[in-house]
Amino acid sequence: MAGRLSSQIQFGPFLPSQFDQCISEKSNFLYSNLGAKLFGETLTQTNIKFDFMKPQECVEVCRKTYDPKDSTSMRLYKALLQGIKLEYNRYWYLDNIPVIACTNTLYGEHCGRSFPLGCYFTDSQRVAMICRVQLPNAPNDSVNILNHFKFKIFYVQVGPSKYHITLVKVIPMSIGHDLKDLKCNIDQPLTLKKELSEPFTIAYTYSVTYEEVKDTSLNRRWSYLISDEPNAKIQWVSIINSVLVVFFLTILVAIVLIRTLRRDFMRYDKLDSEPNETQEEFGWKLIHGDVFRAPRYPMLFSVLVGSGMQMALMSVITLFFSCFGILSPVHRGAFATCAIAVFVCLGASAGFTSACLYKFFGGLRWKTNILMTGLFVPGLVMSVFLLIHTVLLGLNSSGVVSFTTILSILAMWLLVSLPLSLIGALFGFRKRVITVPTRTNQIPRQVPPQACYTRTLPTMLLTGLLPFGCIFIQLFFIFNSIWGQQLFFMFGFLFLVFVFFLNYRWWWRSFLTGGSTTIYVFCYAVHYYIFKTQYKGFTSGFLYLTCTALVSSLLFIMLGKFYTFLKRCCH
């Protein structure tokens, strides 16, 4: 089975048929769940067929002939040339496990989850390891296609006449076959011409061998992918480092709080021992009558907190299922499908949280609150999704979502999530107002002048820096899994930074402070785009930054909700 092809230079996946690969005439698209359709996790049946335990040598898969007099074949030839120059990579699967592309180097075997359509040698861009090893003497500005594939299938016997495939390796090669007598032991590579003056034929071939697994560490499917994932040890070290940083920061905050409380208790004891002295308020007593005063723009605040609650619960539930292996990588698209389904079903939690908070603030426009909770954040996501979809449609990319899938998403949003949000909001408005330990003064207390570092923007930047320092190493691997097509099997940690200020205008500050880490996440994404990826052109940059901005915004809302909840509990 062949997955969609993707590139590190141009944003936008394509199907194998768009590069004229050897696919079955009755091409089957599997994994047609909602998540697979949204993210293009579909597989196409190829013409490569194996008879298990029967080695084969130099078997022809198909032939592709390009006639300069035929406009259709020349369009496919130009697409193939362009795909090689843009470094589009193949992703193959056998028995529902990824095929690993390997090549032998001076430092040992080098393997990866994908391999290129072909090799394009130029001074202006990086050349894949497979190309450097297979074609060491290729001239500059030459285009060679990888048209021969040496498979090695590893298996383990689990019973009488019962076997499990545990690993599949392939060595792609470029061979200029003699079309009259196909042989695969030719050292001459197949070079593609920029312009054709006569019909040109490409023969695709493969060989396959089998080997029984003796290493017990590789007798389980996917075990090689996890154990051999690059920098896996670095991920564990970074996780341990993050845990230690959070642990010591927690101890530091606890020490500061204990010293502050001890100082306050000493003052109270002193006042109790001197009853005739004038009792001057200090510390938290200065703002106890204003701490629960409604913030500015209570409608928007309650809507964002409600949506943050919905996304937080969705993340917890989805990650819970993932931790227990229910959403494994074997079931492609299952993670995204589960996340979408859980998000839709949790519309009631958003409506309930938003309504309770808006009622606590004394808001009167409850109908507007109900509609905004169900429409604002999902509508923002849907708008960005349609924008990205339109751009991919212009690129003729396989990432384009079908019209029926878009209708399904709209139906889930408007017919399931929105009514649930309405029901949750009705329960929230009928619930008693949230009780607080102090009464809010009628006249707001004047906030004293603050130092520049205690204002909202500096506070956001300073408090967001600490948790970002704990996760930035993990971010590298997460971005590699998204944009570099590498496996990521760690779920990471959620870090919260707690800050107290003598300022009752804490509602928006707590929300913005909690989400401030995503500012650094977005900045890191820009850094990753500039220095780590090879995307070129306005369209690729626009799609990359749009996707990153959308995810950062949703993460901002979710983390902001967490921090608002903590601050309200502590106050």
Buried (B, 14 or more C-beta within 10 A) or exposed (E): BBBBBBBBBBBBBBBBBBBBBBBBEEBEEBBEBBBBBBBBBBBBBBBBEBEEEEEEEBBBBBBBEBBBEEEEBBEBBBBBBBBBBBBBBBBBBBBBBBBBBBBEEEEEEBBBBBBBBBBBBEEEBEBBBBBBBBBEEBEEEBBBBBBBBBBBBBBBEEEEEEBBBBBBBBBBBBBBBEEEEBEBEBEEBBBBEEEBEEEBEBBBBBBBEBEEBEEEEBBBBBBBBEEBBEBBEEBEEBBEEBEEBBEEBEEEBEEEEEEEEEEBEEBEEEEEEEEEEEEEEEEBEBBBBBBBBBBEEBBBBBBBBBBBBBBBBBBEBBBEBBEEEEBEBEBBBBBBBBBBBBBBBBBBBBBBBBBBBBBBBEBEEBEEBBBBBBBBBBEBBBEBBEBBBEBBEEBEBBBBBEEEBBEBBEEBBBEBBBBBBBBBBBBBBEEEEEEEEBEBEEEEEEEEEBEEEBEBEEBBBBBBBBBBBBBBBBBBBBBBBBBBBBBBBBEBEBBBBBBBBEBBBBBBBBBBBBBBBBBBBBEBBBEBBEEBBBBBEEBBBBBBBBBBBBBBBBBBBBBBBBBBBBBBEEB
